[in-house]
């Protein structure tokens, strides 16, 4: 991930979820609208399970989006789309 200036501090089992358009990589707001300079980029969840549940609901409503889970601003460890779920080492 490129945006480290506002990456939230995490504790314990927390993870960050980032929503984006799968085809362009443009970050999306929780509403599914494009984030064009302002608005929340990151959503913190207390566990991977909570983030997965949120991603499933979000992707049912926004099938062309993707949700990426991460624990640092340097890289995501899981990319979830409406049709796939890819994991990589954190």
N, C-alpha and C positions, 0 to 999 in steps of 0.2 A: 504494500500500500504506500502511497506517496505522501499522504497528508498526515504529518506527525504533530503539527502545531497544536491541535486540539484533541488529540487522542486521549481518552479518559483513563485515569489511573484505575487499575483493577486489583481486586483482592480475592483471595481464596479461589473459588471455582467460577468466578465471573468470566464471561466472554462478551465480546463485542460483535454486533451484527451490523453489516453494511448492506443496504439495498442498492441495486443498480440495474440499469437497462442491460440485458444480456448482450445485445447486439452492439452497443456503443460504449458501455462502461460508465455512462453518465450516472452519477449518484442520484438516488431517489429519496424523497422525503417519506415519512411514514404513510402519508396519504397516497403515495404512488406517483405524485407529481415530480418533475425534474427539480433537483436542487441546483438552482442557478445562483450561487454565491452566498445564499443565506439559508438558515434553517438547519435542523439537526442532521449531521452526517452519520453519527454513530448512535446505536442503541445498546445499552448495557443490560445484560441478563444475568441473573444469579447463577444459572447453570446452562450447560449445553442443552439439556432437555427442554428448558423453557425457550431457548432460542430456536430450537428445532420446531417446537409447536407454533411459535410465532411465524417462522419462515413458511411452514405448511399453509397456514391461514393466509398470509400475505400473497403467496404464489398462486393460491386458488383464485384470488381476486386480480392478480397481475401476472398472467401466465408468461409474458415476455420478459419478466424480470429475473434477477438472480439474487440470492442472499449469500453473503460471504461471512463466515465466522472467523474471528481472530482473537489472539491474546496479546498481540504486540502490533505496533504500526508497521512493522517490516514485512509481514507476510500473512496471508490467510492460511488456515489449516483445513478449511472445508468450504466448498462451493456447492450451493444447492440451487437447482432450477426446477421448473415444473416437471421436467422429464428426466433429470439426472441428479446424482449426489456424488461429488468427487471429494475425496479426502487427500491430504498430503501432510507430511510431517510439519509440526508447528515450529 
